[in-house]
Amino acid sequence: MWWKQPPQAHRGPVRGPRGTHRDWEVEDEVDECTLRVNRIVDLTLPWLVGFLVLLVTWLITSFLLPANATAHIKIFPRLLQRAECDAIVAAAEETAAERGGWETERHAHYPTTDFSISSVPKAAALWNASVGRRVMAALEGSIAEGMGPLHTDDLFVVKYSASQPQRGLTLHRDHSHFSFNIALNGLKAYEGGGTHIASLGPIETTLKIDQGDVLMHHSGLVHEGVNVTAGTRYILVGFVMGNYPWWYLWTHSWGFTANCITIDAPPSGAIPPLCVSRLTALHRMFAHVYSTLAANTPALFGVPVLLIVFAVLCFILLVGCVLNTMAVMEPEKTKSY
């Protein structure tokens, strides 16, 4: 143990002016309690300190590196032809008819009504033949420029409909480096919908794209699929990963800690960056983390259990440090016999 052990009380019968036999029994019990607390602290301290060091290191690197200050959104109009989009939608609905419906539990967190493109052979063939090369080339030439070779980690067709339980998707961030979604049907086919970018809090932007358009962004941006109020919206969503060294992944937040967003959306073209203060961005980030824990983990009295456990560990650490500090500062007792 890295701190000084508390002085041990004398055990056994004691007589003299210092006190009675019962006084030393009480002191023995107090010392035993202190030692038990020390053992608990010994077990939890390395893990707690390690976690705090990692958290602080990540926060410092994420908020101080210029590369993390700005996230980018890029829209490519009519990158896919109308016939290609219609073919993907028809293939997905054909698969749904064969299987008796769409899949709804493919993702553990924030599931969508969807099909992996590997489950839709006709759509997969179209992607591999030409569509995939166009989309990945556009990504590598814009927000992922100079980021090395990329590959799709997940690719799936999503269906949002006003006549089914899932009409949109709540606020979330994607667990990848870059994300894109392709509008497979036109804006006239539904009402509502769109991609709502909420990372910057009061600066809120909902982006709507027409059939064949592609919206690309850093995956760490907090966003949501706005509910469809009428009709049906089809999109092809892709999560893209890069082959980066561990230190690069550790120091890049992929838009999660950004306090500025640039949007390049034709026909208006690039607009000035939308920015908030670093403090506001930090507050929004922790608010999203809390809401994510609340939505995806058990709660006790309305508070996520993980946060309660973390708070208890911090309290144990604090109590242990206080008790040991008091023991170190207390002078050694001289016992009379």
Secondary structure, DSSP 4 states (H G I P E B T S, - for coil): --SPPPPPPPPS---STT--HHHHHHHHHHHHHHHHHHHHHHHHHHHHHHHHHHHHHHHHHHHHSGGGSEEEEEEETT-S-HHHHHHHHHHHHHHHHHHTS-B--SSSSS--SEEEGGG-HHHHHHIIIIIHHHHHHHHHTTTTTTS--EEEEEEEEEEEETTSS-SSEEEE--SSSEEEEEE-S-GGGEEE--EEE-TTTTS-EEE---TT-EEEEETTS-EEEPPEEEEEEEEEEEEEEE---HHHHHH--TTTT-SEEEEEETTTEE-PPEE--HHHHHHHHHHHHHHHHHHHS-EETTEEHHHHHHHHHHHHHHHHHHHHHHHHHSPPPPPP-
